[in-house]
Amino acid sequence: MRVIYTFLAVRMLRLARFDLARSDMLYRDGDAAFARSRDRVRRAEALTARADLPSLASMR
């Protein structure tokens, strides 16, 4: 019985580590996506200013 519990504990630890690594990867990818979207907004604002259009903030 002890062998079964040991096996289950080791398996659960491996799954937990995998979930943690996946969570960290998604967190980093989310930060990168947020930075890209902020850069796109900044570029869009610069283009609207060059075209003498109203800014995105004033269009809301």
PDB file with SEQRES, HELIX, SHEET and CRYST1 records, atoms N, CA, C and O in Angstrom:
SEQRES   1 A   60  MET ARG VAL ILE TYR THR PHE LEU ALA VAL ARG MET LEU          
SEQRES   2 A   60  ARG LEU ALA ARG PHE ASP LEU ALA ARG SER ASP MET LEU          
SEQRES   3 A   60  TYR ARG ASP GLY ASP ALA ALA PHE ALA ARG SER ARG ASP          
SEQRES   4 A   60  ARG VAL ARG ARG ALA GLU ALA LEU THR ALA ARG ALA ASP          
SEQRES   5 A   60  LEU PRO SER LEU ALA SER MET ARG                              
HELIX    1 AA1 ARG A    2  ARG A   50  1                                  49    
CRYST1    1.000    1.000    1.000  90.00  90.00  90.00 P 1           1          
ATOM      1  N   MET A   1       0.822  -1.189   0.000  1.00  0.00           N  
ATOM      2  CA  MET A   1       0.000   0.000   0.000  1.00  0.00           C  
ATOM      3  C   MET A   1       0.871   1.260   0.000  1.00  0.00           C  
ATOM      4  O   MET A   1       0.558   2.244  -0.670  1.00  0.00           O  
ATOM      5  N   ARG A   2       1.944   1.213   0.746  1.00  0.00           N  
ATOM      6  CA  ARG A   2       2.844   2.353   0.838  1.00  0.00           C  
ATOM      7  C   ARG A   2       3.468   2.652  -0.524  1.00  0.00           C  
ATOM      8  O   ARG A   2       3.689   3.815  -0.862  1.00  0.00           O  
ATOM      9  N   VAL A   3       3.751   1.611  -1.307  1.00  0.00           N  
ATOM     10  CA  VAL A   3       4.332   1.792  -2.637  1.00  0.00           C  
ATOM     11  C   VAL A   3       3.351   2.520  -3.548  1.00  0.00           C  
ATOM     12  O   VAL A   3       3.752   3.366  -4.347  1.00  0.00           O  
ATOM     13  N   ILE A   4       2.103   2.201  -3.432  1.00  0.00           N  
ATOM     14  CA  ILE A   4       1.076   2.856  -4.256  1.00  0.00           C  
ATOM     15  C   ILE A   4       0.984   4.336  -3.896  1.00  0.00           C  
ATOM     16  O   ILE A   4       0.938   5.187  -4.784  1.00  0.00           O  
ATOM     17  N   TYR A   5       0.956   4.646  -2.613  1.00  0.00           N  
ATOM     18  CA  TYR A   5       0.900   6.047  -2.188  1.00  0.00           C  
ATOM     19  C   TYR A   5       2.144   6.820  -2.617  1.00  0.00           C  
ATOM     20  O   TYR A   5       2.056   7.988  -2.998  1.00  0.00           O  
ATOM     21  N   THR A   6       3.287   6.173  -2.555  1.00  0.00           N  
ATOM     22  CA  THR A   6       4.523   6.812  -2.996  1.00  0.00           C  
ATOM     23  C   THR A   6       4.465   7.105  -4.481  1.00  0.00           C  
ATOM     24  O   THR A   6       4.824   8.196  -4.922  1.00  0.00           O  
ATOM     25  N   PHE A   7       4.012   6.129  -5.248  1.00  0.00           N  
ATOM     26  CA  PHE A   7       3.884   6.327  -6.688  1.00  0.00           C  
ATOM     27  C   PHE A   7       2.921   7.472  -6.996  1.00  0.00           C  
ATOM     28  O   PHE A   7       3.219   8.323  -7.834  1.00  0.00           O  
ATOM     29  N   LEU A   8       1.781   7.498  -6.329  1.00  0.00           N  
ATOM     30  CA  LEU A   8       0.798   8.557  -6.549  1.00  0.00           C  
ATOM     31  C   LEU A   8       1.358   9.925  -6.146  1.00  0.00           C  
ATOM     32  O   LEU A   8       1.113  10.921  -6.827  1.00  0.00           O  
ATOM     33  N   ALA A   9       2.100   9.973  -5.054  1.00  0.00           N  
ATOM     34  CA  ALA A   9       2.680  11.241  -4.610  1.00  0.00           C  
ATOM     35  C   ALA A   9       3.697  11.759  -5.614  1.00  0.00           C  
ATOM     36  O   ALA A   9       3.711  12.949  -5.929  1.00  0.00           O  
ATOM     37  N   VAL A  10       4.554  10.868  -6.120  1.00  0.00           N  
ATOM     38  CA  VAL A  10       5.541  11.280  -7.109  1.00  0.00           C  
ATOM     39  C   VAL A  10       4.850  11.758  -8.374  1.00  0.00           C  
ATOM     40  O   VAL A  10       5.250  12.765  -8.957  1.00  0.00           O  
ATOM     41  N   ARG A  11       3.832  11.055  -8.798  1.00  0.00           N  
ATOM     42  CA  ARG A  11       3.084  11.442  -9.997  1.00  0.00           C  
ATOM     43  C   ARG A  11       2.421  12.804  -9.818  1.00  0.00           C  
ATOM     44  O   ARG A  11       2.458  13.636 -10.725  1.00  0.00           O  
ATOM     45  N   MET A  12       1.822  13.033  -8.671  1.00  0.00           N  
ATOM     46  CA  MET A  12       1.174  14.315  -8.404  1.00  0.00           C  
ATOM     47  C   MET A  12       2.195  15.450  -8.357  1.00  0.00           C  
ATOM     48  O   MET A  12       1.912  16.554  -8.823  1.00  0.00           O  
ATOM     49  N   LEU A  13       3.372  15.191  -7.804  1.00  0.00           N  
ATOM     50  CA  LEU A  13       4.414  16.212  -7.787  1.00  0.00           C  
ATOM     51  C   LEU A  13       4.857  16.566  -9.209  1.00  0.00           C  
ATOM     52  O   LEU A  13       5.054  17.739  -9.527  1.00  0.00           O  
ATOM     53  N   ARG A  14       5.010  15.567 -10.046  1.00  0.00           N  
ATOM     54  CA  ARG A  14       5.390  15.838 -11.439  1.00  0.00           C  
ATOM     55  C   ARG A  14       4.321  16.644 -12.155  1.00  0.00           C  
ATOM     56  O   ARG A  14       4.636  17.585 -12.884  1.00  0.00           O  
ATOM     57  N   LEU A  15       3.064  16.285 -11.954  1.00  0.00           N  
ATOM     58  CA  LEU A  15       1.974  17.041 -12.579  1.00  0.00           C  
ATOM     59  C   LEU A  15       1.924  18.475 -12.061  1.00  0.00           C  
ATOM     60  O   LEU A  15       1.680  19.404 -12.830  1.00  0.00           O  
ATOM     61  N   ALA A  16       2.150  18.655 -10.783  1.00  0.00           N  
ATOM     62  CA  ALA A  16       2.138  20.006 -10.200  1.00  0.00           C  
ATOM     63  C   ALA A  16       3.274  20.845 -10.771  1.00  0.00           C  
ATOM     64  O   ALA A  16       3.089  22.023 -11.075  1.00  0.00           O  
ATOM     65  N   ARG A  17       4.443  20.239 -10.914  1.00  0.00           N  
ATOM     66  CA  ARG A  17       5.568  20.978 -11.501  1.00  0.00           C  
ATOM     67  C   ARG A  17       5.283  21.340 -12.952  1.00  0.00           C  
ATOM     68  O   ARG A  17       5.608  22.443 -13.393  1.00  0.00           O  
ATOM     69  N   PHE A  18       4.680  20.425 -13.692  1.00  0.00           N  
ATOM     70  CA  PHE A  18       4.322  20.709 -15.077  1.00  0.00           C  
ATOM     71  C   PHE A  18       3.313  21.855 -15.149  1.00  0.00           C  
ATOM     72  O   PHE A  18       3.454  22.755 -15.976  1.00  0.00           O  
ATOM     73  N   ASP A  19       2.305  21.824 -14.292  1.00  0.00           N  
ATOM     74  CA  ASP A  19       1.313  22.900 -14.270  1.00  0.00           C  
ATOM     75  C   ASP A  19       1.944  24.239 -13.909  1.00  0.00           C  
ATOM     76  O   ASP A  19       1.592  25.270 -14.481  1.00  0.00           O  
ATOM     77  N   LEU A  20       2.857  24.223 -12.980  1.00  0.00           N  
ATOM     78  CA  LEU A  20       3.533  25.451 -12.584  1.00  0.00           C  
ATOM     79  C   LEU A  20       4.384  26.005 -13.728  1.00  0.00           C  
ATOM     80  O   LEU A  20       4.387  27.211 -13.972  1.00  0.00           O  
ATOM     81  N   ALA A  21       5.096  25.138 -14.421  1.00  0.00           N  
ATOM     82  CA  ALA A  21       5.907  25.579 -15.557  1.00  0.00           C  
ATOM     83  C   ALA A  21       5.021  26.139 -16.666  1.00  0.00           C  
ATOM     84  O   ALA A  21       5.357  27.149 -17.284  1.00  0.00           O  
ATOM     85  N   ARG A  22       3.898  25.488 -16.914  1.00  0.00           N  
ATOM     86  CA  ARG A  22       2.971  25.980 -17.937  1.00  0.00           C  
ATOM     87  C   ARG A  22       2.385  27.325 -17.535  1.00  0.00           C  
ATOM     88  O   ARG A  22       2.232  28.211 -18.375  1.00  0.00           O  
ATOM     89  N   SER A  23       2.061  27.483 -16.273  1.00  0.00           N  
ATOM     90  CA  SER A  23       1.529  28.750 -15.784  1.00  0.00           C  
ATOM     91  C   SER A  23       2.553  29.873 -15.946  1.00  0.00           C  
ATOM     92  O   SER A  23       2.208  30.978 -16.365  1.00  0.00           O  
ATOM     93  N   ASP A  24       3.802  29.589 -15.615  1.00  0.00           N  
ATOM     94  CA  ASP A  24       4.859  30.593 -15.784  1.00  0.00           C  
ATOM     95  C   ASP A  24       5.022  30.977 -17.248  1.00  0.00           C  
ATOM     96  O   ASP A  24       5.201  32.152 -17.568  1.00  0.00           O  
ATOM     97  N   MET A  25       4.960  29.986 -18.138  1.00  0.00           N  
ATOM     98  CA  MET A  25       5.096  30.266 -19.566  1.00  0.00           C  
ATOM     99  C   MET A  25       3.950  31.161 -20.054  1.00  0.00           C  
ATOM    100  O   MET A  25       4.178  32.116 -20.797  1.00  0.00           O  
ATOM    101  N   LEU A  26       2.733  30.852 -19.640  1.00  0.00           N  
ATOM    102  CA  LEU A  26       1.588  31.668 -20.038  1.00  0.00           C  
ATOM    103  C   LEU A  26       1.693  33.079 -19.476  1.00  0.00           C  
ATOM    104  O   LEU A  26       1.308  34.041 -20.140  1.00  0.00           O  
ATOM    105  N   TYR A  27       2.205  33.208 -18.267  1.00  0.00           N  
ATOM    106  CA  TYR A  27       2.376  34.526 -17.653  1.00  0.00           C  
ATOM    107  C   TYR A  27       3.357  35.371 -18.461  1.00  0.00           C  
ATOM    108  O   TYR A  27       3.098  36.542 -18.737  1.00  0.00           O  
ATOM    109  N   ARG A  28       4.495  34.764 -18.840  1.00  0.00           N  
ATOM    110  CA  ARG A  28       5.486  35.485 -19.643  1.00  0.00           C  
ATOM    111  C   ARG A  28       4.921  35.841 -21.008  1.00  0.00           C  
ATOM    112  O   ARG A  28       5.140  36.949 -21.500  1.00  0.00           O  
ATOM    113  N   ASP A  29       4.194  34.913 -21.628  1.00  0.00           N  
ATOM    114  CA  ASP A  29       3.599  35.194 -22.931  1.00  0.00           C  
ATOM    115  C   ASP A  29       2.560  36.306 -22.828  1.00  0.00           C  
ATOM    116  O   ASP A  29       2.431  37.122 -23.741  1.00  0.00           O  
ATOM    117  N   GLY A  30       1.824  36.342 -21.732  1.00  0.00           N  
ATOM    118  CA  GLY A  30       0.842  37.396 -21.526  1.00  0.00           C  
ATOM    119  C   GLY A  30       1.496  38.756 -21.392  1.00  0.00           C  
ATOM    120  O   GLY A  30       1.003  39.744 -21.935  1.00  0.00           O  
ATOM    121  N   ASP A  31       2.598  38.809 -20.673  1.00  0.00           N  
ATOM    122  CA  ASP A  31       3.330  40.069 -20.543  1.00  0.00           C  
ATOM    123  C   ASP A  31       3.850  40.549 -21.888  1.00  0.00           C  
ATOM    124  O   ASP A  31       3.791  41.740 -22.194  1.00  0.00           O  
ATOM    125  N   ALA A  32       4.359  39.624 -22.691  1.00  0.00           N  
ATOM    126  CA  ALA A  32       4.870  39.990 -24.017  1.00  0.00           C  
ATOM    127  C   ALA A  32       3.740  40.479 -24.912  1.00  0.00           C  
ATOM    128  O   ALA A  32       3.914  41.447 -25.653  1.00  0.00           O  
ATOM    129  N   ALA A  33       2.585  39.824 -24.852  1.00  0.00           N  
ATOM    130  CA  ALA A  33       1.442  40.243 -25.663  1.00  0.00           C  
ATOM    131  C   ALA A  33       0.960  41.628 -25.236  1.00  0.00           C  
ATOM    132  O   ALA A  33       0.596  42.450 -26.077  1.00  0.00           O  
ATOM    133  N   PHE A  34       0.958  41.881 -23.937  1.00  0.00           N  
ATOM    134  CA  PHE A  34       0.548  43.193 -23.453  1.00  0.00           C  
ATOM    135  C   PHE A  34       1.507  44.283 -23.943  1.00  0.00           C  
ATOM    136  O   PHE A  34       1.078  45.362 -24.349  1.00  0.00           O  
ATOM    137  N   ALA A  35       2.794  43.989 -23.899  1.00  0.00           N  
ATOM    138  CA  ALA A  35       3.782  44.965 -24.373  1.00  0.00           C  
ATOM    139  C   ALA A  35       3.610  45.226 -25.873  1.00  0.00           C  
ATOM    140  O   ALA A  35       3.721  46.368 -26.319  1.00  0.00           O  
ATOM    141  N   ARG A  36       3.342  44.179 -26.647  1.00  0.00           N  
ATOM    142  CA  ARG A  36       3.117  44.360 -28.088  1.00  0.00           C  
ATOM    143  C   ARG A  36       1.878  45.209 -28.351  1.00  0.00           C  
ATOM    144  O   ARG A  36       1.889  46.067 -29.234  1.00  0.00           O  
ATOM    145  N   SER A  37       0.820  44.978 -27.598  1.00  0.00           N  
ATOM    146  CA  SER A  37      -0.402  45.745 -27.823  1.00  0.00           C  
ATOM    147  C   SER A  37      -0.200  47.211 -27.436  1.00  0.00           C  
ATOM    148  O   SER A  37      -0.721  48.103 -28.106  1.00  0.00           O  
ATOM    149  N   ARG A  38       0.548  47.467 -26.364  1.00  0.00           N  
ATOM    150  CA  ARG A  38       0.840  48.848 -25.995  1.00  0.00           C  
ATOM    151  C   ARG A  38       1.650  49.534 -27.085  1.00  0.00           C  
ATOM    152  O   ARG A  38       1.420  50.707 -27.382  1.00  0.00           O  
ATOM    153  N   ASP A  39       2.593  48.820 -27.681  1.00  0.00           N  
ATOM    154  CA  ASP A  39       3.396  49.373 -28.764  1.00  0.00           C  
ATOM    155  C   ASP A  39       2.523  49.669 -29.984  1.00  0.00           C  
ATOM    156  O   ASP A  39       2.708  50.690 -30.648  1.00  0.00           O  
ATOM    157  N   ARG A  40       1.573  48.780 -30.280  1.00  0.00           N  
ATOM    158  CA  ARG A  40       0.671  49.016 -31.410  1.00  0.00           C  
ATOM    159  C   ARG A  40      -0.205  50.242 -31.177  1.00  0.00           C  
ATOM    160  O   ARG A  40      -0.444  51.024 -32.097  1.00  0.00           O  
ATOM    161  N   VAL A  41      -0.681  50.407 -29.952  1.00  0.00           N  
ATOM    162  CA  VAL A  41      -1.489  51.585 -29.637  1.00  0.00           C  
ATOM    163  C   VAL A  41      -0.649  52.846 -29.784  1.00  0.00           C  
ATOM    164  O   VAL A  41      -1.120  53.849 -30.319  1.00  0.00           O  
ATOM    165  N   ARG A  42       0.583  52.798 -29.314  1.00  0.00           N  
ATOM    166  CA  ARG A  42       1.470  53.958 -29.440  1.00  0.00           C  
ATOM    167  C   ARG A  42       1.707  54.297 -30.909  1.00  0.00           C  
ATOM    168  O   ARG A  42       1.690  55.469 -31.286  1.00  0.00           O  
ATOM    169  N   ARG A  43       1.926  53.283 -31.735  1.00  0.00           N  
ATOM    170  CA  ARG A  43       2.119  53.519 -33.165  1.00  0.00           C  
ATOM    171  C   ARG A  43       0.853  54.062 -33.823  1.00  0.00           C  
ATOM    172  O   ARG A  43       0.922  54.941 -34.682  1.00  0.00           O  
ATOM    173  N   ALA A  44      -0.298  53.538 -33.420  1.00  0.00           N  
ATOM    174  CA  ALA A  44      -1.563  54.021 -33.981  1.00  0.00           C  
ATOM    175  C   ALA A  44      -1.793  55.476 -33.607  1.00  0.00           C  
ATOM    176  O   ALA A  44      -2.240  56.268 -34.437  1.00  0.00           O  
ATOM    177  N   GLU A  45      -1.494  55.831 -32.371  1.00  0.00           N  
ATOM    178  CA  GLU A  45      -1.637  57.228 -31.945  1.00  0.00           C  
ATOM    179  C   GLU A  45      -0.708  58.137 -32.753  1.00  0.00           C  
ATOM    180  O   GLU A  45      -1.093  59.243 -33.132  1.00  0.00           O  
ATOM    181  N   ALA A  46       0.511  57.670 -33.013  1.00  0.00           N  
ATOM    182  CA  ALA A  46       1.448  58.474 -33.803  1.00  0.00           C  
ATOM    183  C   ALA A  46       0.932  58.652 -35.235  1.00  0.00           C  
ATOM    184  O   ALA A  46       1.055  59.736 -35.805  1.00  0.00           O  
ATOM    185  N   LEU A  47       0.365  57.614 -35.807  1.00  0.00           N  
ATOM    186  CA  LEU A  47      -0.171  57.722 -37.171  1.00  0.00           C  
ATOM    187  C   LEU A  47      -1.388  58.642 -37.232  1.00  0.00           C  
ATOM    188  O   LEU A  47      -1.544  59.412 -38.180  1.00  0.00           O  
ATOM    189  N   THR A  48      -2.248  58.559 -36.217  1.00  0.00           N  
ATOM    190  CA  THR A  48      -3.413  59.460 -36.216  1.00  0.00           C  
ATOM    191  C   THR A  48      -2.978  60.908 -36.053  1.00  0.00           C  
ATOM    192  O   THR A  48      -3.585  61.809 -36.631  1.00  0.00           O  
ATOM    193  N   ALA A  49      -1.940  61.133 -35.278  1.00  0.00           N  
ATOM    194  CA  ALA A  49      -1.430  62.501 -35.120  1.00  0.00           C  
ATOM    195  C   ALA A  49      -0.852  63.010 -36.435  1.00  0.00           C  
ATOM    196  O   ALA A  49      -1.045  64.175 -36.784  1.00  0.00           O  
ATOM    197  N   ARG A  50      -0.158  62.168 -37.153  1.00  0.00           N  
ATOM    198  CA  ARG A  50       0.432  62.575 -38.437  1.00  0.00           C  
ATOM    199  C   ARG A  50      -0.653  62.838 -39.480  1.00  0.00           C  
ATOM    200  O   ARG A  50      -0.479  63.670 -40.370  1.00  0.00           O  
ATOM    201  N   ALA A  51      -1.789  62.114 -39.362  1.00  0.00           N  
ATOM    202  CA  ALA A  51      -2.874  62.291 -40.332  1.00  0.00           C  
ATOM    203  C   ALA A  51      -3.864  63.360 -39.881  1.00  0.00           C  
ATOM    204  O   ALA A  51      -4.875  63.577 -40.549  1.00  0.00           O  
ATOM    205  N   ASP A  52      -3.599  64.023 -38.775  1.00  0.00           N  
ATOM    206  CA  ASP A  52      -4.495  65.041 -38.197  1.00  0.00           C  
ATOM    207  C   ASP A  52      -5.891  64.506 -37.948  1.00  0.00           C  
ATOM    208  O   ASP A  52      -6.883  65.195 -38.183  1.00  0.00           O  
ATOM    209  N   LEU A  53      -5.960  63.281 -37.475  1.00  0.00           N  
ATOM    210  CA  LEU A  53      -7.227  62.666 -37.079  1.00  0.00           C  
ATOM    211  C   LEU A  53      -7.371  62.783 -35.565  1.00  0.00           C  
ATOM    212  O   LEU A  53      -6.380  62.980 -34.862  1.00  0.00           O  
ATOM    213  N   PRO A  54      -8.601  62.664 -35.059  1.00  0.00           N  
ATOM    214  CA  PRO A  54      -8.755  62.689 -33.589  1.00  0.00           C  
ATOM    215  C   PRO A  54      -8.096  61.460 -32.973  1.00  0.00           C  
ATOM    216  O   PRO A  54      -8.038  60.398 -33.592  1.00  0.00           O  
ATOM    217  N   SER A  55      -7.608  61.613 -31.770  1.00  0.00           N  
ATOM    218  CA  SER A  55      -6.922  60.500 -31.103  1.00  0.00           C  
ATOM    219  C   SER A  55      -7.924  59.413 -30.702  1.00  0.00           C  
ATOM    220  O   SER A  55      -9.133  59.642 -30.687  1.00  0.00           O  
ATOM    221  N   LEU A  56      -7.407  58.248 -30.384  1.00  0.00           N  
ATOM    222  CA  LEU A  56      -8.274  57.142 -29.967  1.00  0.00           C  
ATOM    223  C   LEU A  56      -9.003  57.469 -28.670  1.00  0.00           C  
ATOM    224  O   LEU A  56     -10.150  57.062 -28.485  1.00  0.00           O  
ATOM    225  N   ALA A  57      -8.359  58.190 -27.787  1.00  0.00           N  
ATOM    226  CA  ALA A  57      -8.977  58.531 -26.513  1.00  0.00           C  
ATOM    227  C   ALA A  57     -10.159  59.477 -26.706  1.00  0.00           C  
ATOM    228  O   ALA A  57     -11.156  59.367 -25.993  1.00  0.00           O  
ATOM    229  N   SER A  58     -10.064  60.396 -27.651  1.00  0.00           N  
ATOM    230  CA  SER A  58     -11.163  61.332 -27.840  1.00  0.00           C  
ATOM    231  C   SER A  58     -12.325  60.699 -28.624  1.00  0.00           C  
ATOM    232  O   SER A  58     -13.432  61.238 -28.621  1.00  0.00           O  
ATOM    233  N   MET A  59     -12.087  59.579 -29.283  1.00  0.00           N  
ATOM    234  CA  MET A  59     -13.142  58.911 -30.059  1.00  0.00           C  
ATOM    235  C   MET A  59     -14.048  58.077 -29.164  1.00  0.00           C  
ATOM    236  O   MET A  59     -15.103  57.634 -29.618  1.00  0.00           O  
ATOM    237  N   ARG A  60     -13.677  57.851 -27.922  1.00  0.00           N  
ATOM    238  CA  ARG A  60     -14.475  57.007 -27.021  1.00  0.00           C  
ATOM    239  C   ARG A  60     -15.659  57.708 -26.491  1.00  0.00           C  
ATOM    240  O   ARG A  60     -16.425  57.129 -25.721  1.00  0.00           O  
TER     241      ARG A  60                                                      
END                                                                             
